[in-house]
Amino acid sequence: MSDSPILQPVTLGDLTLKNRVVMAPLTRSRSSADGVPPDFAGDYYGQRASAGLIVSEATNISPQAVGYAFTPGIWSEAQVEAWSRITRTVHANDGLIFLQLWHTGRISHPDVQPGGQLPVAPSALAPKGTAFTAEGMKPHVTPRALETDEIPAIVEDYRRAARNAKQAGFDGVEIHSANNYLLEQFVRDSTNRRTDRYGGLIENRLRFPLEVVRAVTGEWGGGHRVGIRLSPATTQPGETPLDSDPRATYGAYVDALSPFGLLYIHTIEGVTQQTRDVPDSVDFDDLRRRFKGAYIGNNQLTLELAEKELAEGRADLFSFGRPYLANPDLVHRLATGAPLAEAPKATWYGGGANGYSDWPGMNGPVPVRR
Ligand SMILES: Cc1cc2nc3c(=O)[nH]c(=O)nc-3n(C[C@H](O)[C@H](O)[C@H](O)COP(=O)(O)O)c2cc1C
């Protein structure tokens, strides 16, 4: 067994984590058409409870937030009940789980929107690429720009989602402000061309995300159980540059987040799944220096790389995404140097328990206490 510092207990705010390994949020599109996670999601998350912390798959705060078919929500009673069963299972297996709060904005499609309406966004600019619908991949459309007076209702949707997450027994929430979904669409000057108080100068572009952070931390009695995900170096969904000055934008964002006392920033170093290369226009070390809470690194990490980053003081916790798809006992495999299984891409999104909650550990099925 490894005595790696990554695998030793650590405190995160008022939580004690078994290790520094975080299960990264992973959308798996196995919920019902009305956004209720299936019972076998309890097995899936329960099997992975040896992670120091699980961040759930991105979860829609409202019907309007949906961008991908079969993704879960946290606005209805049935959704809250289903999530409650999942959090109970994770806790019965000595795990901790945060819910990732999601609004996809323009990265959506009328097929997954209520009444077939257009997706909403800060500005009416179509993203590149395709959307995952019940009928397969379809090209993105030009979204509808939000009216100024519609924005407070979306903040309220975040507030309700944060409250519901608490009711469902989550240990905390992570605000998804990465990968060019709605919050990042407001932050970046290429996707936010608004002329009202939510657009233009960085102070204005940050206004809506900060209103969301205020609402969510308000529901959780402060920032001590609230994290945020940021992807300053992303090029998703394929437009470059997304931002004329990412260093200034994200410096201002992190500074503005400071008064909320957030538990952590969860970054994506480089472009998710694609590269760890970071352009000169982004400085992760500067963001870490500016932020008082914990810092979770991510993207193509290995145990060795995580050890190096920890030794250099570049991150506190380390999230693993793809390795968690097919290795429910990832922590055990990292500790023993066992090989990692790889999940075929066909099983990543959509389907049932197959290729999801039926991956064995090194020593056979991973038992889940109920
Ligand atoms: C199947 C799949 C689903 C993902 N879903 C989400 C998600 O719901 N929320 C999110 O912030 N990132 C999501 N990501 C990105 C991962 O959290 C992570 O940033 C990425 O996989 C890189 O980490 P890795 O190299 O350890 O896989 C997803 C990635 C994959 C492969």
The ligand as a Gaussian input file, in Angstrom:
#p B3LYP/6-31G(d) Opt

LIG

0 1
 C      -18.359000      11.582000     -19.240000
 C      -17.949000      12.927000     -18.688000
 C      -18.904000      13.735000     -18.100000
 C      -18.535000      14.973000     -17.528000
 N      -19.483000      15.715000     -16.888000
 C      -19.126000      16.847000     -16.220000
 C      -20.063000      17.547000     -15.421000
 O      -21.239000      17.143000     -15.260000
 N      -19.642000      18.681000     -14.801000
 C      -18.360000      19.148000     -14.926000
 O      -18.029000      20.191000     -14.336000
 N      -17.439000      18.484000     -15.653000
 C      -17.794000      17.335000     -16.276000
 N      -16.843000      16.624000     -16.965000
 C      -15.432000      17.034000     -16.886000
 C      -14.731000      16.283000     -15.737000
 O      -15.236000      16.687000     -14.478000
 C      -13.205000      16.516000     -15.764000
 O      -12.969000      17.906000     -15.723000
 C      -12.551000      15.943000     -16.999000
 O      -12.976000      14.612000     -17.239000
 C      -11.014000      15.966000     -16.900000
 O      -10.579000      15.187000     -15.800000
 P       -9.948000      13.706000     -16.074000
 O       -8.783000      13.916000     -16.982000
 O       -9.578000      13.197000     -14.710000
 O      -11.022000      12.893000     -16.743000
 C      -17.197000      15.413000     -17.578000
 C      -16.245000      14.579000     -18.204000
 C      -16.604000      13.366000     -18.730000
 C      -15.543000      12.476000     -19.335000

